[in-house]
């Protein structure tokens, strides 16, 4: 897992394993200040993402962190600084899971602005021409069944290595136009030191809850349940 270097530029704090120039950081700050739209898809999350391109690095996805629940009506974008920021934690867990062979977005940088109260961003490499597993499951059952084999393999690896993805559902799994599967949104992900059966049940419970709530094909739940049982 490559180390990242922390840099301060103006009033923004950056962390990256890339050599960010002043021009890179200046441009990223402009992106941070732009409004971004929530992903228009089934099971879209609270975070918003902006796609852009930056010189010598390429196409990027900039993730903005927003609060959920009742508190979002009072403080939508700011968090209390206590230890690592949300952007840094997700950046580091992405590095970790990618080192284990999980297909997750490549982390480019994290940033925050503020002191006690801060706003945070995560910059990853864009995954082009994709659709969510939730969308695919509504359109093509045969391809969904094929893709689910790889989803199950990756979730099995997460469980075996004791990694908790707190919000794994078919909207956080995407498939590119070549059939490669990626797992997204490791925000609040962590190392799980408890029993592997408990961890498995947490994954299955969250997965099933999303399928029931959004009325997705039940085969998604059936395949995940039987697949994890066979892989663990």
NORCOR-V876869 format. One record per helix or strand. SS is the DSSP state (a for helix, b for strand). FROM is the first residue (numbers start at 1). TO is the last residue. If there is no record, write none. Layout:
ss->SS from->FROM to->TO
ss->SS from->FROM to->TO
//
This chain:
ss->b from->5 to->9
ss->b from->12 to->16
ss->a from->22 to->32
ss->b from->38 to->38
ss->b from->48 to->54
ss->b from->58 to->64
ss->a from->70 to->73
ss->b from->79 to->80
ss->a from->86 to->99
ss->b from->107 to->114
ss->b from->117 to->125
ss->b from->130 to->132
ss->a from->133 to->139
ss->a from->141 to->160
ss->b from->163 to->164
ss->b from->173 to->176
ss->b from->181 to->183
ss->b from->190 to->191
ss->a from->196 to->213
ss->a from->219 to->231
//
